Amino acid sequence: MNKESCILTFGYGNRTDYDAFSSHLEILNVAYVVDVRIKPRAWSAMWSENQINRFCEAQGVQYLSKRALGNTSGNSDWIPPSDEDADRALAEVSQLAEIGTVLLLCAELDPLKCHRKKVAERLSEITQKPIKHLI
């Protein structure tokens, strides 16, 4: 994939290091990591909001938590906490996607089992940017 602006998705799953995440950030020229978890914390502290923010900052990447793009359904069906807040957050992220490559971050490793796939699709409809799900 070339370095043109696009929408990426990444699920950290049970990863115990940042190796794959870091490689994607660098190789794909990611400008913004947008955390789409309703509660940006994890079983492993390294994937918590504060730790990821520090890591991204050290990589020269801006981290943003967009809880409004989180999921209340408990499965891959995307039901945001508030449709109005989700629409506002999508508009904000779509503006970022016009500036640089956006990576949507969530916990689920498999994008087919995660709501971030639907968030990415909505962003792609707004921005006309291609989507790539990373592993």
Backbone hydrogen bonds, N-H to C=O, Kabsch-Sander energy under -0.5 kcal/mol:
donor,donor_aa,acceptor,acceptor_aa,energy
7,I,130,P,-2.8
8,L,6,C,-0.6
8,L,102,V,-3.4
9,T,132,K,-1.9
10,F,104,L,-2.6
11,G,134,L,-0.5
12,Y,106,C,-1.8
13,G,107,A,-2.7
15,R,12,Y,-2.3
22,S,18,Y,-3.6
23,S,19,D,-2.3
24,H,20,A,-2.3
25,L,21,F,-2.3
26,E,22,S,-2.2
27,I,23,S,-3.0
28,L,24,H,-2.2
29,N,26,E,-1.1
30,V,25,L,-2.1
31,A,101,T,-2.3
32,Y,101,T,-2.0
33,V,62,Q,-2.9
34,V,32,Y,-0.6
34,V,103,L,-3.1
35,D,33,V,-0.7
35,D,64,L,-2.9
36,V,34,V,-0.6
36,V,105,L,-2.7
41,R,39,K,-2.9
45,A,43,W,-0.5
47,W,44,S,-2.1
48,S,45,A,-2.0
49,E,40,P,-2.5
52,I,48,S,-2.6
53,N,49,E,-2.4
54,R,50,N,-2.2
55,F,51,Q,-2.5
56,C,52,I,-3.1
57,E,53,N,-2.6
58,A,54,R,-2.1
59,Q,55,F,-1.1
59,Q,56,C,-0.7
60,G,56,C,-0.5
60,G,57,E,-1.2
61,V,56,C,-2.7
62,Q,31,A,-2.3
64,L,33,V,-2.7
66,K,35,D,-2.8
66,K,64,L,-0.6
67,R,65,S,-0.5
69,L,66,K,-2.2
70,G,67,R,-2.2
72,T,79,I,-2.8
79,I,77,D,-0.8
86,A,82,S,-2.6
87,D,83,D,-2.6
88,R,84,E,-1.9
89,A,85,D,-2.5
90,L,86,A,-2.8
91,A,87,D,-2.1
92,E,88,R,-2.1
93,V,89,A,-2.7
94,S,90,L,-2.6
95,Q,91,A,-1.6
96,L,92,E,-1.6
97,A,93,V,-2.3
98,E,94,S,-0.9
99,I,95,Q,-0.6
99,I,96,L,-1.3
100,G,96,L,-2.4
101,T,29,N,-0.6
102,V,6,C,-2.0
103,L,32,Y,-2.9
104,L,8,L,-3.4
104,L,102,V,-0.5
105,L,34,V,-2.6
105,L,103,L,-0.5
106,C,10,F,-1.9
113,K,110,D,-1.6
114,C,111,P,-1.1
117,K,114,C,-1.3
118,K,115,H,-0.8
119,V,115,H,-2.0
120,A,116,R,-2.8
121,E,117,K,-2.0
122,R,118,K,-2.2
123,L,119,V,-2.3
124,S,120,A,-2.7
125,E,121,E,-2.1
126,I,122,R,-1.7
127,T,123,L,-3.0
128,Q,124,S,-2.7
132,K,7,I,-2.1
134,L,9,T,-3.1
134,L,132,K,-0.6
